[in-house]
Amino acid sequence: MNNSFFNSLELFRLLNQWRKHLIIVGLISLVASAIFSSPTFIPPRFKSYAIVYPSNLIAYSTESATEQMLQIAQSSEIRDRVINTFDLYKHYDIDTAKNDHFRTDVIKQYEENVTIKQTEYESMEITVFDTDPMIASRMVDSIIHYFDVKAREMQAEKSAEVLVIAKEQLDKKQAEIDSLEARVKEFRMNYNLLDYKAQSVEAYRGYFRNLASGNSRGASEAKAIIESLKDKGGEFYAMNENLWRYRGTFNDLKVEYDNAYRDVFKKLTYANVVTSPQPADKKSYPIRWLIVLISVSASTFVAFLVLLIWNPKKSNS
């Protein structure tokens, strides 16, 4: 304990002894860090961000709507669209003519300045840093817009496949209906069959009524209808029943087709923006006072360690 106390006293004595040296080092570090953290050496960067919730997304697997939104927003297609829209090669001072790795460099810069992540509240946060606050805000807006476009394209592509299948089934069922209707019409024309149940009742009534009244001609006509009903009535009845079922199936397929058609051409939005991006009126980076504080503290501490190592008293011992 006494040794520790005396060591502390020795440190304070050395600090007092070298205070001028340490102050000089601190002042030099202060001036240097203030200069090198200025806009001349470190361009200020401005932050813009948005909070977005997913909507109208159809799940492709077991992933949540937010996870699906995140995958789309982080896709290379949206990244490339933003790069091209804002000509980030030029904006980031990347020479595409002389630099063979210009694409790698622009992607690296993009990923350093753009962050897209999921929040704890199942929303998505898009953050962009840039030397121009307006460009930062517009880039966030563009990512949201291109997300909407990409999500709409994906949903339309999926719905287009359903539309093609629904159209094929609809056309096939319509062809079956047309064929069956042609056969029913043929039976009506050739065998005078209109309604199997009603005609059966009326034909027998007319036949017996004409026989009772002595109308042989009427009885003969009624008997001809009865024979037609016996010969073709069952088939005619079955065709009418099938035609009724085919039309019901056709109506169901028409509903599916109409829904798929709407899904292909509808213009929905897939992002509910809770916090809209705004151009920042104050830089977010660098934080000059923090840089200066760390620089002065670190340089003074290192200077003190160096003086301890080269303590003249140790050298003479």
JOJO-V294467 format. One record per residue. N is the residue number from 1. NEAR is the number of other ideal C-beta (glycine too) atoms within 10 Angstrom. Layout:
N/NEAR
N/NEAR
//
This chain:
1/5
2/6
3/7
4/8
5/9
6/10
7/10
8/10
9/10
10/12
11/12
12/10
13/10
14/16
15/12
16/9
17/12
18/17
19/10
20/9
21/14
22/18
23/11
24/12
25/20
26/16
27/12
28/13
29/20
30/16
31/12
32/14
33/20
34/15
35/10
36/14
37/19
38/13
39/11
40/8
41/9
42/13
43/13
44/15
45/18
46/21
47/19
48/24
49/18
50/22
51/16
52/25
53/16
54/22
55/13
56/15
57/19
58/13
59/10
60/10
61/6
62/6
63/13
64/13
65/16
66/18
67/16
68/19
69/25
70/18
71/11
72/23
73/23
74/16
75/14
76/9
77/12
78/20
79/20
80/15
81/17
82/20
83/20
84/10
85/13
86/18
87/9
88/21
89/18
90/11
91/16
92/19
93/8
94/18
95/10
96/12
97/6
98/7
99/13
100/9
101/10
102/15
103/14
104/11
105/17
106/21
107/16
108/13
109/17
110/18
111/12
112/10
113/18
114/21
115/12
116/21
117/11
118/14
119/12
120/5
121/10
122/13
123/17
124/25
125/16
126/24
127/17
128/26
129/20
130/24
131/16
132/15
133/21
134/12
135/18
136/26
137/22
138/20
139/26
140/27
141/17
142/18
143/25
144/22
145/17
146/20
147/25
148/17
149/14
150/17
151/23
152/16
153/12
154/16
155/18
156/16
157/10
158/15
159/20
160/15
161/11
162/16
163/21
164/12
165/13
166/20
167/15
168/12
169/16
170/18
171/12
172/12
173/18
174/14
175/10
176/15
177/16
178/10
179/11
180/16
181/14
182/9
183/14
184/17
185/10
186/13
187/18
188/12
189/9
190/10
191/18
192/14
193/23
194/12
195/12
196/19
197/10
198/9
199/19
200/16
201/11
202/13
203/20
204/15
205/11
206/19
207/19
208/12
209/13
210/18
211/14
212/9
213/10
214/8
215/14
216/10
217/8
218/15
219/18
220/11
221/16
222/21
223/16
224/14
225/20
226/17
227/13
228/18
229/20
230/10
231/12
232/17
233/21
234/11
235/14
236/23
237/16
238/11
239/19
240/18
241/11
242/15
243/16
244/9
245/10
246/18
247/13
248/10
249/14
250/16
251/10
252/12
253/19
254/14
255/10
256/16
257/19
258/13
259/14
260/20
261/16
262/11
263/17
264/17
265/11
266/12
267/7
268/13
269/14
270/23
271/23
272/12
273/15
274/13
275/13
276/14
277/23
278/13
279/13
280/18
281/7
282/8
283/17
284/15
285/13
286/17
287/12
288/16
289/11
290/10
291/15
292/18
293/13
294/13
295/18
296/20
297/12
298/12
299/18
300/18
301/12
302/12
303/18
304/17
305/10
306/12
307/17
308/12
309/9
310/9
311/15
312/8
313/8
314/9
315/8
316/6
317/6
//
